[in-house]
Amino acid sequence: MRSRVVAENPDQLRLVRDDPKLVKGAVEEVVRWASPVNYMKRCATRDVERRGQKIREGEFLALFYAPANRDEEVFDNPFRFDVTRRPNRHLGFGTGEHFCLGAHVARASMRALVAQIAQRAESLTLVGDSAQISSSFVVGLKKLQVRYRFRPAA
């Protein structure tokens, strides 16, 4: 899990440590929580109405992923980081024809990382300030100071 999320939710890390089957759900929750892409811009291909809002063909729309991943109509208790969340229909990798081609590789590498952190981290604490990268499109950390202690690998 991203170090910030883990350090801020040690109870969730303990759940994954105690039940390694939760690794997959933890990865999905990290992606929901982090929403690595901030937004996408799309052009309406036809007139449509959603929830009383008319969108005309040719109009541009900005789709913001973080708010969608906190939608109270989709997620129970959306502002809680929960590795046991089921279902987890996040949009962190996009959707439909615009689904991220690298999502499977990202998930596999994150599962390996989460499994190792969960099994080996004895302590993980935020120290100092963090800094976001300067981008309106991609969300990420430029700087994160963490003090940690890991058990040796088995």
BAGUMI-838777 format. One record per residue (C-alpha): residue in one letter; x, z, y. Coordinates in Angstrom, 1 decimal. Last residue first. Layout:
N
<pt 'A' <X Z Y>>
...
END
This chain:
154
<pt 'A' <11.9 5.0 -15.1>>
<pt 'A' <12.7 4.4 -11.5>>
<pt 'P' <14.2 7.5 -9.7>>
<pt 'R' <11.6 9.6 -7.8>>
<pt 'F' <11.1 8.5 -4.3>>
<pt 'R' <11.4 10.6 -1.0>>
<pt 'Y' <10.1 9.2 2.2>>
<pt 'R' <10.5 9.3 6.0>>
<pt 'V' <8.7 6.4 7.6>>
<pt 'Q' <9.3 4.7 10.9>>
<pt 'L' <7.2 1.6 11.4>>
<pt 'K' <8.2 -1.3 13.6>>
<pt 'K' <7.0 -4.9 13.9>>
<pt 'L' <3.7 -4.2 12.2>>
<pt 'G' <1.2 -6.8 11.5>>
<pt 'V' <-1.9 -8.7 12.5>>
<pt 'V' <-1.7 -12.5 12.9>>
<pt 'F' <-3.6 -14.5 15.5>>
<pt 'S' <-3.3 -12.6 18.8>>
<pt 'S' <0.4 -12.1 18.2>>
<pt 'S' <3.0 -9.6 19.5>>
<pt 'I' <3.9 -7.6 16.4>>
<pt 'Q' <2.5 -4.1 16.4>>
<pt 'A' <4.7 -1.1 17.1>>
<pt 'S' <4.9 2.3 15.3>>
<pt 'D' <5.9 5.5 16.9>>
<pt 'G' <8.0 8.3 15.4>>
<pt 'V' <7.8 9.7 11.9>>
<pt 'L' <5.1 8.8 9.4>>
<pt 'T' <5.5 10.8 6.2>>
<pt 'L' <5.8 9.7 2.5>>
<pt 'S' <6.6 12.3 -0.1>>
<pt 'E' <7.1 12.2 -3.9>>
<pt 'A' <6.6 8.5 -4.0>>
<pt 'R' <7.5 7.1 -7.5>>
<pt 'Q' <4.2 6.3 -9.3>>
<pt 'A' <2.1 5.4 -6.4>>
<pt 'I' <4.9 3.5 -4.6>>
<pt 'Q' <5.8 1.6 -7.7>>
<pt 'A' <2.2 0.6 -8.5>>
<pt 'V' <1.5 -0.3 -4.9>>
<pt 'L' <4.5 -2.6 -4.7>>
<pt 'A' <3.7 -4.4 -8.0>>
<pt 'R' <0.0 -4.8 -6.9>>
<pt 'M' <1.1 -6.1 -3.5>>
<pt 'S' <3.3 -8.8 -5.1>>
<pt 'A' <0.4 -9.9 -7.3>>
<pt 'R' <-2.1 -9.8 -4.5>>
<pt 'A' <0.1 -11.9 -2.2>>
<pt 'V' <0.7 -14.4 -4.9>>
<pt 'H' <-3.0 -14.8 -5.6>>
<pt 'A' <-3.9 -14.9 -1.9>>
<pt 'G' <-1.3 -17.7 -1.2>>
<pt 'L' <-3.9 -20.5 -0.9>>
<pt 'C' <-5.9 -18.4 1.6>>
<pt 'F' <-9.6 -19.2 1.4>>
<pt 'H' <-10.6 -21.8 4.0>>
<pt 'E' <-12.8 -23.8 1.6>>
<pt 'G' <-14.9 -20.7 0.9>>
<pt 'T' <-13.6 -17.4 2.4>>
<pt 'G' <-10.8 -15.8 4.3>>
<pt 'F' <-8.0 -13.8 2.8>>
<pt 'G' <-9.0 -10.5 4.5>>
<pt 'L' <-12.7 -11.3 4.2>>
<pt 'H' <-13.7 -8.2 2.3>>
<pt 'R' <-16.3 -8.2 -0.5>>
<pt 'N' <-15.2 -4.8 -2.0>>
<pt 'P' <-17.8 -3.9 -4.5>>
<pt 'R' <-16.9 -1.3 -5.4>>
<pt 'R' <-14.6 0.9 -3.2>>
<pt 'T' <-12.4 3.1 -5.4>>
<pt 'V' <-9.3 2.7 -3.2>>
<pt 'D' <-11.3 4.1 -0.2>>
<pt 'F' <-10.1 3.9 3.4>>
<pt 'R' <-13.1 5.2 5.4>>
<pt 'F' <-14.3 3.3 8.4>>
<pt 'P' <-16.7 1.2 6.3>>
<pt 'N' <-18.8 4.1 4.9>>
<pt 'D' <-20.7 1.8 2.6>>
<pt 'F' <-19.7 -1.8 3.3>>
<pt 'V' <-21.8 -4.9 3.9>>
<pt 'E' <-24.4 -3.8 6.4>>
<pt 'E' <-21.9 -1.3 7.9>>
<pt 'D' <-19.6 -4.2 8.8>>
<pt 'R' <-16.0 -2.9 8.8>>
<pt 'N' <-14.4 -6.0 7.2>>
<pt 'A' <-16.4 -8.2 9.6>>
<pt 'P' <-14.9 -6.2 12.5>>
<pt 'A' <-11.4 -6.8 11.2>>
<pt 'Y' <-12.0 -10.5 10.5>>
<pt 'F' <-13.0 -11.9 13.9>>
<pt 'L' <-14.6 -15.3 13.7>>
<pt 'A' <-14.4 -17.2 16.9>>
<pt 'L' <-17.0 -19.9 17.3>>
<pt 'F' <-16.9 -23.3 19.0>>
<pt 'E' <-20.0 -25.3 19.9>>
<pt 'G' <-20.2 -28.8 18.6>>
<pt 'E' <-23.6 -28.4 17.0>>
<pt 'R' <-25.4 -25.6 18.7>>
<pt 'I' <-25.5 -22.0 17.8>>
<pt 'K' <-28.7 -20.2 18.5>>
<pt 'Q' <-28.7 -16.4 18.1>>
<pt 'G' <-31.8 -14.8 16.7>>
<pt 'R' <-30.1 -13.3 13.8>>
<pt 'R' <-28.3 -16.6 12.9>>
<pt 'E' <-29.7 -19.9 14.2>>
<pt 'V' <-28.1 -23.2 13.3>>
<pt 'D' <-27.4 -26.6 14.9>>
<pt 'R' <-24.9 -28.6 13.0>>
<pt 'T' <-21.1 -29.0 12.5>>
<pt 'A' <-20.4 -25.8 14.4>>
<pt 'C' <-16.7 -25.7 15.4>>
<pt 'R' <-14.5 -23.0 14.0>>
<pt 'K' <-11.8 -20.6 15.4>>
<pt 'M' <-10.3 -18.1 13.1>>
<pt 'Y' <-9.5 -14.5 13.8>>
<pt 'N' <-7.2 -11.5 13.3>>
<pt 'V' <-5.5 -12.5 10.1>>
<pt 'P' <-3.9 -9.6 8.2>>
<pt 'S' <-7.2 -7.7 7.9>>
<pt 'A' <-5.4 -4.4 7.4>>
<pt 'W' <-8.3 -2.3 6.0>>
<pt 'R' <-9.8 -5.1 3.9>>
<pt 'V' <-6.3 -6.1 2.6>>
<pt 'V' <-5.5 -2.5 1.9>>
<pt 'E' <-8.8 -2.0 0.1>>
<pt 'E' <-8.2 -5.0 -2.1>>
<pt 'V' <-4.7 -3.7 -3.0>>
<pt 'A' <-6.2 -0.2 -3.8>>
<pt 'G' <-8.8 -1.8 -6.0>>
<pt 'K' <-6.1 -3.5 -8.1>>
<pt 'V' <-4.0 -0.4 -8.3>>
<pt 'L' <-7.0 1.8 -9.4>>
<pt 'K' <-6.2 1.2 -13.1>>
<pt 'P' <-3.0 3.3 -12.4>>
<pt 'D' <-5.3 6.4 -12.5>>
<pt 'D' <-3.5 9.6 -11.4>>
<pt 'R' <-1.0 7.8 -9.1>>
<pt 'V' <-3.8 5.7 -7.7>>
<pt 'L' <-5.9 8.8 -6.9>>
<pt 'R' <-2.8 10.5 -5.5>>
<pt 'L' <-2.3 7.6 -3.1>>
<pt 'Q' <-5.9 7.9 -2.0>>
<pt 'D' <-5.5 11.6 -1.2>>
<pt 'P' <-2.3 10.8 0.8>>
<pt 'N' <-4.4 8.7 3.2>>
<pt 'E' <-2.4 8.5 6.5>>
<pt 'A' <0.9 8.1 4.8>>
<pt 'V' <-0.5 5.5 2.5>>
<pt 'V' <-2.2 3.5 5.2>>
<pt 'R' <1.0 3.5 7.3>>
<pt 'S' <3.2 2.6 4.3>>
<pt 'R' <1.2 -0.5 3.5>>
<pt 'M' <0.0 0.0 0.0>>
END
